[in-house]
Amino acid sequence: MMSSPSTKPKTPDCLSVSSLLSADLDSDGDGTRGDDDGLRDLEINPYDGLPFSSRYYALLEERKHFPVWSIKQNFLEQLESNSMVLVSAPSGSGKSTQVPQWCLEYALSFEFSQGLVCCSQPYSVAAVSLALRVADEMDLSLGMEVGYMVSHDDSCTPDTLLRFVSDTYLLEVMMSDPLLHQYGIVVLDELQERTVPTDVLLGLLCDVCQQRPDNFRVVLLTHPTLAPRLASFLGPTVPHLSLDSPITDGPTNNPTEVPEEGGCQPFVGNQVEILYREVLPGKDPVIAACHMVLDLHRRGEEGDVMLFLASSQNIEECGALLEKESIALSPQLGALRIIPLHCGLGPQTQRVYEGEPEVSQLPNDSAMAADASAVRRKVILTDTLGEASFSVPAIRYVIDTGLHLKTVYNPQIRANSQILRAVSKQQADMRTQRVNSNLSGLCVRLYPKTLYEEGMGDAHSPGVMDEDLSHLVLLLKRLDIADMGQCKFLDRPAPEALMQALEDLDYLAALDDDGNLSEVGIIMSELPLEPPLAKALIAACEYDCVDELLTIAAMLTAPSCFATVDANKEEEAVTHWRPLMHTEGDHMTLINIYIAFIEHNQDEAWCITNFLSYAALRLAVVIRMELLEVMQRIELPVSPPAFGCQDNYTNIKRALISGFFLKVAHDVDGSGNYLLLTHRHVAHLHPFSSYLCRQPCPKPPNWVLYHEFTISRDNCIRIASEVHPQMLVELVPQYFLGNLPSSDGKDLLMELKQSLDPQAQEGHRDTETHSQPSTELCVLQ
């Protein structure tokens, strides 16, 4: 937990609470001073004691044109007299950058005696980019007074006053500090994203406000579409400041102001036209979107493009296609600059994206200067991340495929399904609002108007309805919800999802007989891993393979280390991967790849040559270091490396079985058709599995333990390693075996169990009673 600042900046007289309410307002109350000379009165930055630069004043003039600036006085008044304030404003209105700064001014007026300021974001990349922008606007250095704290990346020091964090990180902080004593103001941004951590934080922060009524403030920021539900959920005592912006269909005679939230010059008077262009049946939406970009580019008119696609894979495909197709374009049109924007890029990539000058303004290289008529156009390829979390300057054209690839967890079969579905009306409207240009804008929707009017839901489904809740329940158990008051949900999770999460935690020995966290469960909650992986790492302490499980856990938590390759390069890629593949399975292959990466001094060129993801492997190194620090902090034994001997391989598999026995499958016909024991689905090994890529290709193993199964077109199990039935019978909870659905695999395991323990049947428990925890054990409201 971060400590309070060791030194507090001196509070200038002009920043008392009363003066905050009037310092930046003229007699008209429009949020601007009466004259420009008044801006120069604040020559010393109260946060670092240094003189303001000329850039500060230039950015201040831009900030005053944001629509949200008009509510600053009212906001500060409400913040002074209420513990919670709701602000709703459309994307691009400036709320994400300006409101945290106003909160910091308010905290400064108390000399931070009530705590620091924290702003939570659903996406780590957004937290990083906002910290960069706000530090620039405040004339401060990133990582000093303003910083960010997200998973696997932290720029803050003990003296950082304003911290932009991911919602996941803030939820983890509450495990050790449930009342958030280090913070005086928490800003919960982008509530309309409805992520699981954000929804949980909403309920928990309501309770913190009740327990710290005098020195804690919560500011909720959301898009206007969610504001009515939030206002009803919070009750009439919470003030609601609204700044709405209409969406029009077709050309509009009334200007719609949608200024840039992240740094471009705000604009006034643009017109946005919405056109519907249905994709013909059988045509790939990615190809249709690519052709639309090229058609707009051929028009030769000024303005950048933002294209919304369904997934990061679609973004990569479209980017490659645009690069290929743009070669044939006339040189007079200028070059296309393709910029991907999705969560898979990671915080490091987004920091470069936000910080490079050429991203926020047209380039000025010698070639462009030589040909003033040439236009170099940015094309931003994004998914749902681009709907609200980022505002990109000079966007004149928005192309919306109207699709997103949604991962939905089914608790009954303990598996994810990837579903390609239409976005909601709320999302479609937010995408239209991405138009951000001084020129008249155009939004092209690649779907029929009837789909928007009749086929789209009003809002997208919240995460608590679509995700595995095991990790969430583990965190709530650690928070001891009974002492925090009833945990409130804007949308309550399905009872069957909560029961399945409790059952899984019970199988993993994370709960005691009273439904509270066991000692194992407490340790699991300390590890920033999914519960099965946390349990496997704890079991590794017993089997003397902690070093190897740390590597496996890091590699499984990071994105896939295998680079995405085109179909025509798959064989070449496999040729490079084959020497790294281990005979004992995919988990050992991950260790091989990690060791090779370290032995090659984490060389990016080596990764490129071997079709491996440098970014994923670098992140795995960071995650492994963090996990090792946690293990040392909670004083768990860390055994030395022993990778390379058969006993070590066996121990690794024992540790994996301890956490992943719910994910076991057996080959039903000897040809690689695997029946998943817990829900009787048939799946196949992933084509890039070490069991299929080695030469000569070995016979598929009879029994495998896998890390992931997603119901999709190919129904593949990923990261699989061979295990032996006798090992399963010895290590898994005995009542788990009895609860498995009928299958030949279950019969084999039960026969093996009886042969190993003839008395097992006589002392058999009532499996149904034991495996289904009482609903009284965890009451979640």
N, C-alpha and C positions, 0 to 999 in steps of 0.2 A: 504494500500500500504506500502510495506517495505521501510524503509529509507535507505540512503546510509550508508556504514560502518562508525562508529564513529571514528575508528582509522584505518589508512591505514598502511600496512606493508611497511617497508623501502625497496626501490628498490635497490638491489645490482648492482654494476657496471656491472657485467657480464650479466645483464638482460636488458640492453638498447636495443632498437629496432635493431640496427645494430648487436649487439653481439648475439641477439636471432637467427639471420639468420646463424650464424656460430658456436655458442658455442658447439653444440653437434655433429659437423661434423668433420670427419677426412679429410685428403687431397684427399681421394677417393670420398668423398661426399656420403658415404653409410649410414650415420646416426649413426656412432659409433665413439667413441674417439680412439685416437691412442694407448692408453695404459690404463690399469685398474687403475693405480694410479691417473689418471686424474679424475676418478669418485669421489675420496675422496676430491677434491678441494672444492666441495659444502658441507661443513660440517654443515652449519646452514640452516635450512629450512626458506626461505624468507617469508613464509606465517605465521608462528607462532613463529619464532625466536628460535626454539629449534633444537638441533643437530639431524641430520638424523640417523635413526636406521639402523642396518644391513639389516633388511628386505627391506627397501627402495632400497638399492643397488641391492639386489637379484631380486626384482621385476623390477628394471630398466633394468637389463640385459635381462630379459624375454621380456620386452616391446620393446626393440630394435630389436627383431626378428620378430615382427609383420610386415607384408608386408606394411602396411600404413606408417610405420616409414620412408620408403625410400623417401616419398614426403614431409617430414616435412619442409625442407629448402624452397622448392618451395612454399609450402602452406603459410609460414610466409611472404615470399616476396609478394605473391598475396594479402594477407590480409592487408599488409601495404599500397598497392597502389590501392585497389579496395574496394568498399563498400559492394560487394556481391561476394562470392566464392562458386562454386559448386564442391563437391567432390563425386565421385562415386566409390564404392569399394564393393566387394562381402561380404556377411555375414561372420563374423568371422575374418575379416582382421584387426580389432583393431580400426576402425574409431570411434566407439561410445565412447570408453574410452580414446583414445589418443587425438583426435582433440579438445575436450573441454579443456583438460589440456594445449594444445598449445595456445588456445585462452586466457586462464587465464594468461599464461606467457606474452602474448602480452599486455593484460590489465594491468598487473603488471608493465610493462615497462613504462606505463604512470601514474603509481601510482593510477590507477583506477579513474583518473580525468574524463574519458569519460563514466564511469559507470561500473556496475558489469557484470558478464557473466552468461547467462541463456541457458540451453540446454533443448529443448522440446522433449518429447517422446509421441507416440500415446497411450501407455498403462502406467497406473500408476505403475503397478508392475515392469515394466522395468525401470522407473525413479528411483524407490527406490533401485533396485538392482545395477544400475549403480552408484548411489551416494555412496553406500557401497563400491563398487570396486574401484572407483576413489579415495575416501578418503584413502583407504588402500594403493594404489599405491603412493599417494602423502605424505604418512606418517602423515596424519592429522586425527583429530577426526570428526566423522560424526556428523553433526549438528553445527559445529563451522565454519571453513572456507569453508567446502563443506557440502551441505545438499540437501534435496528434499522438494518440495512443490507440493502436489497432492490433489485431492478432499478428504476431511475428514482426512488428515494426513499431518503434517507440522513439519519438524525437523529443520527449519532454524531459525536463529537469525538475528538481524539487521546487524551483522558483517559478515554474510555468503557471501563469494565472488563468489562461483560457485554454482549455483542452478539448480538441475535437476527437471523439472516440467512436468506435463502432458500437452498436447496440449490444452485440455479443460480449464485447469487452466490459461494458458497464454492468451487465448482468453478472459477469464473473466477479467484478469488484464488490458487488453487493454480498457475495458469499462471506467475505471477510469483514465487511463493513456494511451491515444491512441498512443502517440509517444514514449512510453516506456522510459521515461527520466532516469529511474533508471538503465537502462542497456546500456552498450557500445557495447556488442557483444551478439547476439542471434544465437544459433545453432539450426536449425530445422532438427531433425534426423528422419530416417526411412520414408522418403517421399513416398516411394513405397507402404506404407500401405494405402494411399489414404483415410484417415479418413476425415470426414467433417471439424473438427477444423483445421487439418493440411493443407488441401487445402485452407481454408479461410485465415489462417495465412500466407500462401505463398503469396497471393495477397496483404494482408494488409502490410506485411513487405517490399514488393517492394515499396509501397508508403512511408513508414517510411524512407527508405533509401533516397528517393528523398527529403524529408523534413529535414533530418538530414545528409547531405552528408559528413560532415567533422568529425563527432564524433560517427558514428554508423556503425556497421558491421553486416552482416548476412552471416552465413555459412550454406549451404544446404548439407545434407548428404543423399545419396540414394544408392540403389542397381543399378548396371549397366544397368539392364533391363529398368529402367525408365529414365536413364540419357539422351538419345537422345531427348526425348520429352521435358524434362526439359530445356535442352540447347537451343532448338528451342524456347521454351516459354520465356526464359529469354533474349534471343538475344545474339549477338556476343560480346557485351561489358563485359559480365560476364565470367570470366575465369573458365574453367572446368578442374579439375585434375582427371584423370581416373586411376583406378587400377582394371583391369578386370581379371577374372578367368574363364577358359572354363569349360563346362560341357561335359563329355564324356559318350558315351553309350557303356556299356560293359567294359571289362578290358582295362586299358590304360597303355601304355608304358612310358608316360610322367607323372612325379609326379605333382599332383595338391595340392598346399599348401593352406590349410584352417585352420589357427591357431585359437586357442580359444580366443575369445574377452573378456571373463569375468574372466580369471584368471588361466587357465591351462597352462602347458608348451607348447609353440608352437612346431609344428612338421614339418618335412620336408620329402617328399618322399613317402607319402602314396598313395595307388592306390584304386580307387573306382570303383567297378563293379556294374552295374545296371541290375537287373533281373526283368522280368515281370511275374507275377503269377496271372492270372485272377481268380477272385472269381466265383465259380460255381453259376449259376442262382438259386435263392431261398435261398442261404446261407447268413447268417448275416455277414456283413463285420467285425463287432466287434469280433464275434467268430473266423472268419478266421484269423484276426490279432492276437488274443490271441494264437491260435494254432501255428502261425508262430513264435511268441516270444518263446514259449515252445520248438519248434523244434530247434531254434538257441541255446537255453540254453542247450539242451541235447547234442549238439556237444562238449560242454565242453571247448570251446576255449575262450580265454580272450577277454574282450571288453564289453562295455555297449550298451544298446539298446535305441533308441528314436523312439517312435511309434506315428504317426500322425493319429488322429481320427477326426470325423466330428464335434463333439460338446462336451461340458462339461459333458452332460449326458452319452454319449458314453464312455468318460474317466472314469466316476464313475463305469459304468457297466463293462468295461474291467478290471479295477482295482480289483473289487470284484471277477470276474471270474478268474483272474490270481492268486489271493490269494487262491482261492478254489482249482484250478487245481495244483498249485505248491506243495501242501501237498503231492501228490502222487509221486513226483519226488525223485530220488535217493539222499540220503544225501550227497553222494560224489560230487554231482554237486554244492553244496552250495546253499544258500538261495537267492531268488530274493528280491530286495529292490524296491518296487513300489513307484514312485514319480509322483504324478499328477502335471501338470503345465498348468493352464488356468486362465483366468481373474477372474472367480468366486471365486477363493481362497482368493483374497484380498491382499493388501500390507503387512499385518502383517505376513501372512503365507509365502509369498515370501521372506520376510526379513530373516526369519528363514532358509528357503531353501538356500538362497545365503550365509548366514553367517556360517552355520554349517560346520566344517572342513570335516566331513565324506562325504559331498556332492561332494567335489572337490578332494577327494583322497580315496583310498581304506581303509576300517576300519582296526583297529589293536586291536580288542578285544581278550580276552583270548582264546575264542573258535577258532578263526581264527588262532591265533598263534600256537595253539596246532595241527592244521591240515594245514600245509602249502600248501597242494595240493588243498584245498577247494577254490572255487571261489565264491565270493559274487558279484552278478551282479546287477547294477542299471538298471531299466527299466523306462524311462521317458515317461509318457503318456501325450500328448499335442495335441493342435489343431493349428489354425493359429498363435497363440501367439508364438509358438516355431520356426516359420520360420525364423525370423531375430532378434527378440527382445532379445533373450537369446542364449548364447553359453554355452553348457555344456561340460565339459572335458571328455575325454576317450570314446566318442561315436564312436563305430566301426560299428554298424549296425543301419540302418535306415529302418523302415517299413512304407510305405505310402499307406493309403487306397485310396488316391486321391479324397477324398470327404470333403466337409464342409457344415454345416447347415447354410444357409444364411437367414437372416431376411430382407425381402424386403417390403417397405411401398408402398401401392397403394393409391395415393392421391384422386383418384376418389371415392373410397369407404371408405377412412380414416381408413384403417386397415392394419395390418402387415400380411405377409404370410411367413411361414417358408418353405424354399425350400432347399431340399437336392440336391446339384449340384456338378459337377466335379470342381476341382480347375483349375487354369490356368497353362499354361506351365511355366510361371514365378514362380509361387508358387511351382510347382513340382521340378524345378531346385533348388530353394532355400532350399527345404527340403533335397534334395540330398547333398547339401553343408554342412549339419549339421554333416556329418561324420567328426570325429575329433579324430584321433588315430594315433599312430606311426605305427600301423599294417595296412595291406591292408584292406580297408573297403568294405562294401556291402550295397547297397540300394535295397530293395525288394519293387517293386511297385505292389500292389494288383489290377491291372487293365491291360487290353491288351495294347500292344505297339501302336496299331492303334488309341486308344483313345488319347494317348499323341500326336501322330503325326497329327491326323485329327479332333479329337473331342474336344480338349481343346482350349480355347481362349488364346491369347498371354498374356493378363494381366487381373487381376480380376477387376470387376466393381467398380468405385470409389463410396465413400459413398454418395456424393451429388446426385447420381442417384438412390439411394436405400433407403434413409431415409426420415423421416418426417422433413421438413425444418422450421417448425413454430418457434422453439427455435432459430435457426440460424437467421431467418429474424428479430426476436425480438432483437437479439444482434446487428445485422447490423444497424437496425434502431436507436438503442441506440448510436452506434458509429457515427451516422450522416455521412453516406458514402459520401455524396456530398462534405463534407469538406475534406475528406481524399483522394479524387480522386476516380476514378472508381475502384470498387472492381473487381480484375481480378481472373478468375477461369481457372485452367488448363483444366477442363471439365465443361462447363456451366450447371447448373441445368436445368431440363426440365421446360419450361414456365408454364405448368399446375401445377407442384409441387409448384412453387413460388406463383402462383395465389391462390392455395388452402391454402397455409400458410397465405397469406394476408387475405383471407376470414375468416379463423379461428380466426386470431387476431382481425379482425373487429367484429366478433360475440362476442368475449370476451371483447369488449370495450377497447382494447389496442391501437387502432388507432383513431385519430380525423378525422374530415371531410376532411382535407387536406392530409390524409395518413401518418401523422407524429405520433409519440408516444403521446398518451394521458397521463394524470397524472397517470391513472391506469396502462398504459403500462410501464411507467418509473419505477413504483414500482415493477411491474412484472419482469422487467429486472434486478432488484436488488436481487431478490430471486433466488437461484440456483436450480430451479425446472422447470419441464416441464410447459408450459404456462397454461393449464387447472388447474393444481394443485396450481400454484402460484395465479391464480385468485380466487380459492376456499379459500385459506388462507387469501387473502385480504378481501373476503366477510365475513369471520368468524369474522372480527373486528366489522362488523355491527350487527352480530347475537350473539355476546357474547359467542363464542365457540372457541376462539383462542387456548386455551390450548389443546383441543381435536383435532383440525385440525393440530396443530403442530405434535402431535403423529401420526395421520394418514399420514401426508405428509412424516414423517421420515420413517415409516414402508413401505410405497409404494415406496420410493426412494431406500431403502436398498433392497438387494435380499430377496427372499421369506423366511419368518421366519419358514416355515414348512420344516423339514428335508426330504430329499429324502429317501424313504423306499422301500424295496423289496415288491413284490406283496404279498408274504406270511406273511408280517408284517403290511399290510395296516389296517386290522381290529383292530389290537392292537394299532396302532398309532391313529386311529380315536377314540378309546375308551379313550385315554388320552387327545385328543383335545376337545372332546365333552363338558366337563365341562367349557371350556373356550369360547365356541361358544355362541354368543349373539342372542337373538330372533329378534333383529332389523336389522340383516344383517352382512355381512362380514366386513364392515368398523368398526362397533362397536366391532366385534370380534378382530380386530387388536388392538384396544385400550385395550380390556380385556387382551390380551396376553402381551402387553407392561407393563401394570400395574402389572400383576402377576410377570413378570420378575424383575421389580424394587422391588416389595415386597419381593422377594426371594433373594435380594441382588446381583442380576445379577450372580446367581450361575450357573456355567457350568453343574454341575451334575444334577441340576433340569431340564435344557434344554435337556440333554441326556435322562433322564427318560421319559420326555414328548414328545420326538421325535421332538424337536424344534432346530433350528440352533442357536447355541450360537454366532457364528461369525456375523450372520445377525442381531441379536438383539443387540449385542454390537455396531455394526455400526449404527443401528437406534438410539441408545442413543447419539452417537456422532453427527449424522446429526441433531437430534432435538435440541441439544445445539447450533449448528451453526445457525440453522434457528432462534432460539430465540434471538441470538446475533444480527442477521441482523434486525429482527423486532424492537429490542430496539435501534439499531443504526439509523434507519430511522424513529424512533419515532412513530411507529404504536402501538395502544393500545393493551395490552395483558390482556385478561379477565382471572379471576381465574377459576380453574377447577370446573365443575358442573356436571361431568359425573355421570349418575345414575338416572336422572329424565326424564320424558317424554318430557318436554319442551326442555331440552338440546338435546335429540335425534332429535327432530323436527328441531331445529336450525342447528344441524350438517348437516342434509340432505339438508336444504336450502342452506347452504354454498357450499356443494358438487354440487348441481344442478347449482349454479352460475358458476362453472367452467367446469362441465362435462355434460351439457345438450346435447352436441353432441354425447354422449354415453348413450343413453337411448333405452330400448327395452321393448316390451310388449308381453305377452303370447297370442298367436293367437288361441289356442285350449284348454287351461286349463290344459295341460299335460306337460308344461315345454318347449314347442317349442317357442322360443323367436324370434320375427322379429325385427331386428335392424332398427330403424326409419330412419336413414340417408341414408342407402343404401340397405335396403330390404334383407339382408342376414338372414338366419335362424341359430340360435345358441342355445346352451344349457348351463345350469349352470355347472360349474366345479364340478366334483364328490366330492371334498372336501369342497364345499360351505357349510356354516352353515345351509342353507335351506334344504340341502339333508342329512346332517350327524346327525342332532338332532333326538332324539327319544321321542315320535313318530314323524315320519317325517311329517312336516306340508305341506299343499298344497302350491305349488310354487306361489310366489306373481305375481299379474297381470302385474305390471310395475316395472322395476328395472333400476337402474343407475349402470353402471359397469366401471371398471378402464381400462380393457384391453380385446381386442378381437383379436385373431390371427387365420387366416385361416390355418387350419391344418386338420389332420385326424378326430379329434373330434369336431372342431369348438366350443370351449368352451369360454364363457365369464367368466372372473376371477374378483374376489373382487366385488361382486354385493350386493346392498342393495335396499330394497323396497322403492319406492317413489309413490306419489299420483298424478294423472293427474292434479288436481286442482292446486297443488303446481307448477307443470311444467308450466302451463299456466300463472300463476302469475309472475314467475321469469325469464323465458327465453325471449330473444328479440322477439318481436311480428313478425318481418319480417322473423325470422328463421322458425317459424311455417309454414308460407306460402311457404317457399322454400323446405319443405320436400317433398319427392316423395309420390305419392298417395298410401294410405294404409288405412285400417280400423282404425289404431291407429291415423293417422293424422286427419281423419274425426272426430273421437271422441274428439280430442283436439280442433279442430276448432269449433265444436258445443259447447264445454264447454266454449271456449273463448267468443263466441257470447252470450251465456247465462249470462256470468259474465259481459260483456260489450256490450250492444246492439248497441252502436254507433261505435263499432270497424270496422264494414264493411264499414261504410260511410267514415271513416277517414283512410282507409287502404292505405298504401304506395305502391309505385311501387316496389314490392319486388325484382324483378330481377335487377333493377338499383341499389338498395341500397346494395344488398348482393354480388355484384360483383364489387370490387374496380377497378378503372381505372388502367391500366398498367402504367399510367403516375405517379402514386403515389409512386412507388418504382422502379427505374430503376437500375437493378443489371447487371453489365457487366461481 
